[in-house]
Amino acid sequence: RLSELCCAAVTQLFMLGKSIISSANKAQETAQEEMKIEWPEDSVERAKLIRSKAQSMAGDVELVSNSFIT
């Protein structure tokens, strides 16, 4: 269970980072269809989206942390 949570957290971080880089480069990927984040043009909306993703990941990290405590 712990390894699954760690894997999920790392995967989410990887996908968020990849999406940010792809958005910055405006590059089109021809690889297999993966989870893609539709980035709004407004920077405030982008910040809100990043914040919600980070809060979601923080919940996963907290679960991992709690599993060490118990």
Rosetta silent file (secondary structure, phi, psi, omega in degrees, C-alpha in Angstrom):
SEQUENCE: RLSELCCAAVTQLFMLGKSIISSANKAQETAQEEMKIEWPEDSVERAKLIRSKAQSMAGDVELVSNSFIT
SCORE:     score description
SCORE:     0.000 S_00000001
   1 L     0.000  -43.069  179.932    0.000    0.000    0.000 S_00000001
   2 H   -62.511  -44.203 -179.778    2.803    2.389    0.885 S_00000001
   3 H   -65.818  -33.653  177.190    4.627    1.767   -2.375 S_00000001
   4 H   -65.069  -42.777  179.097    1.382    2.331   -4.297 S_00000001
   5 H   -65.202  -41.871  177.584    0.876    5.703   -2.594 S_00000001
   6 H   -62.304  -43.912  179.490    4.484    6.718   -3.270 S_00000001
   7 H   -62.352  -43.077  179.619    4.154    5.677   -6.891 S_00000001
   8 H   -63.368  -42.352 -179.853    0.899    7.635   -7.261 S_00000001
   9 H   -64.982  -44.158  179.471    2.445   10.762   -5.727 S_00000001
  10 H   -65.608  -40.218  178.751    5.544   10.578   -7.942 S_00000001
  11 H   -62.054  -43.749  178.720    3.392    9.936  -11.015 S_00000001
  12 H   -63.108  -42.885  177.589    1.246   12.986  -10.255 S_00000001
  13 H   -61.813  -42.986  179.519    4.341   15.156   -9.782 S_00000001
  14 H   -62.064  -47.189 -177.930    5.812   13.850  -13.021 S_00000001
  15 H   -66.016  -38.775  178.032    2.633   14.468  -15.006 S_00000001
  16 H   -64.621  -45.326  178.249    2.211   17.974  -13.566 S_00000001
  17 H   -62.247  -42.729  179.720    5.826   18.842  -14.385 S_00000001
  18 H   -63.609  -40.857  179.659    5.538   17.392  -17.869 S_00000001
  19 H   -65.755  -39.695  178.600    2.357   19.333  -18.511 S_00000001
  20 H   -64.111  -44.509  179.588    3.951   22.587  -17.339 S_00000001
  21 H   -64.212  -44.400  179.964    6.980   22.040  -19.580 S_00000001
  22 H   -62.546  -40.681  179.555    4.815   21.102  -22.564 S_00000001
  23 H   -65.441  -40.628 -179.181    2.642   24.150  -22.034 S_00000001
  24 H   -66.410  -38.026 -178.138    5.685   26.421  -21.794 S_00000001
  25 H   -85.667  -12.830 -176.573    7.206   25.018  -24.964 S_00000001
  26 L    54.472   33.222 -178.332    3.875   24.848  -26.805 S_00000001
  27 L   -87.392  143.169  175.571    5.094   21.528  -28.158 S_00000001
  28 L   -98.872  126.677  179.587    2.723   18.971  -29.614 S_00000001
  29 L   -94.399  140.451  177.641    3.414   15.406  -28.596 S_00000001
  30 L  -106.647    5.583  179.492    2.747   12.565  -30.995 S_00000001
  31 L   -71.214 -177.068  179.063    3.237    9.858  -28.381 S_00000001
  32 L   -55.958  151.017  179.820    0.408    7.831  -26.926 S_00000001
  33 L   -66.076  121.156  179.834   -2.489    9.804  -25.532 S_00000001
  34 L  -120.081  173.962  176.273   -1.695   10.600  -21.918 S_00000001
  35 L   -61.774  122.017  179.218   -3.336   12.660  -19.246 S_00000001
  36 L  -121.972  141.369  178.864   -3.109   16.237  -20.459 S_00000001
  37 L   -99.768  126.829  175.954   -4.002   19.328  -18.533 S_00000001
  38 L   -82.504  109.069 -176.731   -5.789   22.042  -20.453 S_00000001
  39 L   -85.730  125.544  176.301   -4.025   25.190  -19.297 S_00000001
  40 L   -70.163  156.325  179.552   -6.134   28.353  -19.233 S_00000001
  41 L   -71.041  -33.238 -177.882   -4.666   31.498  -20.774 S_00000001
  42 L   -72.423  127.832 -177.086   -5.228   33.528  -17.593 S_00000001
  43 H   -66.134  -30.465  177.965   -2.268   33.245  -15.207 S_00000001
  44 H   -66.718  -41.715  178.105   -4.539   33.469  -12.150 S_00000001
  45 H   -66.307  -36.662  175.837   -6.543   30.488  -13.384 S_00000001
  46 H   -61.400  -44.918  179.966   -3.293   28.602  -14.045 S_00000001
  47 H   -61.428  -40.423  178.167   -2.189   29.298  -10.488 S_00000001
  48 H   -63.544  -40.420  179.292   -5.513   28.021   -9.150 S_00000001
  49 H   -65.379  -44.986  178.427   -5.156   24.831  -11.196 S_00000001
  50 H   -62.970  -41.024  179.429   -1.589   24.257   -9.991 S_00000001
  51 H   -62.252  -43.431 -179.666   -2.688   24.921   -6.412 S_00000001
  52 H   -65.180  -38.691  177.145   -5.509   22.380   -6.619 S_00000001
  53 H   -65.219  -42.145 -179.991   -3.143   19.762   -8.066 S_00000001
  54 H   -65.149  -38.949  178.040   -0.577   20.486   -5.349 S_00000001
  55 H   -65.626  -37.740  176.845   -3.227   20.196   -2.630 S_00000001
  56 H   -62.715  -44.130  178.811   -4.311   16.862   -4.071 S_00000001
  57 H   -67.062  -35.066  178.898   -0.714   15.630   -4.009 S_00000001
  58 H   -62.441  -36.113  176.230   -0.269   16.959   -0.461 S_00000001
  59 H   -62.384  -41.232  177.810   -3.135   14.722    0.615 S_00000001
  60 H   -65.526  -40.686  178.844   -1.343   11.711   -0.876 S_00000001
  61 H   -64.766  -38.199  178.347    1.904   12.692    0.846 S_00000001
  62 H   -64.119  -39.820  176.281    0.032   13.027    4.141 S_00000001
  63 H   -60.558  -42.675  178.380   -1.356    9.505    3.713 S_00000001
  64 H   -63.398  -45.379  179.871    2.170    8.211    3.160 S_00000001
  65 H   -60.469  -44.762  179.921    3.418   10.123    6.198 S_00000001
  66 H   -64.775  -30.631  179.909    0.606    8.802    8.375 S_00000001
  67 H   -68.693  -27.325  175.490    1.348    5.255    7.282 S_00000001
  68 H   -74.531  -34.305 -177.032    4.849    5.605    8.758 S_00000001
  69 H   -71.738  -40.058 -175.389    3.461    6.940   12.030 S_00000001
  70 L   -87.614    0.000    0.000    0.901    4.184   12.573 S_00000001
